[in-house]
Structures are given as C-alpha cells and as structure tokens.
Amino acid sequence: MVRESVRQTPGIRLLPNAVTVLAVCSGLSAVMFALRADWALAILCIAVAAVLDGLDGRIARLLDATSKIGEQLDSLCDSISFGVAPALIVFIWRFQDFRPGWIVCLLFAVCMVLRLARFNTLLEDEEQPPFAKEFFVGVPAPAGGLLLLAPLMLHVQFGPGFWDSIVVALVWTVCVSALSISRIPTLSVKSVQVSPKLVAPLLVGVGLLAALVVVVPLGALVAVLLVYLAHVPYAVHRYRWLTNHPEAWAVPPRDRRAIRRRSPRRLAIRRPLRRQVAGAARRAVYRHGSTGTPPAREQGERRRRDWRRISLRRR
C-alpha cells in the first residue's frame, strides 16, 4: 500500500534526486571554504556529501523511486563531490606553489571519473557472477575523496607534521588515484553481516569511536579510513575464495561458514604420497588384528624402533 501511494505521488519520487543535488552542493561548498582556508569546514562538507550519497540510493529503493536518470545524476554528482572538489582542496592547500602538483590533482580527478564510468557499465553487465554485487571494483568514490583528504585532516587535527610534506602529498594522491581506478575488490556495506559473537565487541568499538569523535573528531575519521584500508586484504581473500568455490555462490553469506569448515585447507589436511598411504594403511591393518604377517621391511623398521625405544645399542 505504501509503494502504491508513492507511485501515485510524483513529488515523493523526486526526493532521492533532491538528496543527490544536496550532496553535490555540499561538495562544491567545500571548495569555497578551502579558498577561505577554512579547512575544517571543507572536510566537513565532503563528509556530509558522502553521507548524503549513501542515503539517496537507499531512499530511492525504499520509496521504489529508482530510475535511469537518478543513476546517471548520482554518478555525475559523485564525480564533482568526490573527484573535482577534493582535488581542488588539496591543490589549494599544498600545491599552489608547486606546478607538478596540478598534474597529480588532475590525475586523481580523471581516475575518479573513469572509476564512476566503469561502475555504470558494470551495473548493466549480466555476465558477472552472483556474488559480484557484494563487492565494489576499486575504492568507492566517497571513500576515495575522503582518503585523499587524510593528510589535510591530520594537519588540522594535530598541526604540522610529516604529512605536510609535498612529497607525502604527491605519493598519497597517486596511491589513492591508483586504488580508485584499480580492479581490487572492496566490500560493499550492504553485504557486511556481523556474527552474533561479534556484536558485543562491535558495540564497544562504536563507543570508543564516539569518544574519539568528541575528543579528536578528524583523528577519529582518519582512524576509520585506516580501518577501511586494512580490510582490503580480507576483501581480496574473500573474493578469490568465492571465485574458486562456485557451490557457495547461491548460498547466503551467513551460511558460507559451513562450506569453509568443510574445506580441506581449513582442516590442514595434506595429500600424502602414495607410498606413505600404502605403508600407513598396511600398518594400521596389522595393528588391528589382521591375520597376515607384515613385510620383512616393516618388521626390520619395527625392530629398529624397538631398540631405539629402550635406548640400547646393537652390538
């Protein structure tokens, strides 16, 4: 009934697009604050744009108001909010008197635009495996824009440091650009499911994060970004495991643990050599009451083991 009433109300269907427009306005406002050297507000505007970018898609699915124009508008606004705006902020902060810095900022903006164009093409790709929806290809645009501003966050929160170096800013910008355009899989937030055993530690971590936000807000944001980077090896391992186990593609993520437990590598089982299998099998048969006699070679080995057991030497 709710969805039918939404379909009959055209104004409600514009709400997700309105949230997307607010996100791009917040991203462009960050450039204005950067021109005034108000770095904290510039970072805050990019963070608000990231939050709004995460809300518009969920609102569209909740109201059943998804559309092609909404998808294209979202990508165009992301290219401005998380590609152009962060690059201009970093240039104004560190690279104004360093001409090669403009090349690096252009590199980041181009990589972000290409990453979003690839994202749009992957949405229509029907040849992807079912588990591909659980991953992003490369670092998402909001995370990439915030990662680029991590040295500026450290500068605002803790003052001058090694993160103020032009070389550090150059290397960091190139690395974030490579992560955004790369094909490294990263987890989608929608696919993350917390085990019941980890609920209590997770709540403790949320409490600690809230305390950090009160004391050092930008430092807490940098810590979250570092944790996000630390999850990349796990995402790569999970993607490779799913690629090599087609039987788990149609299984919900919470039920895949049983498949992992049955994996031979999980049990540390190695494939022994043929001779070792045959010898071990024959010894097991003779040990448990077989009527036959073991081969002479095994009898000699048993005698040698008996001499060693009683610590005697043969004369």
Disulfide bonds with the S-S distance in Angstrom:
none
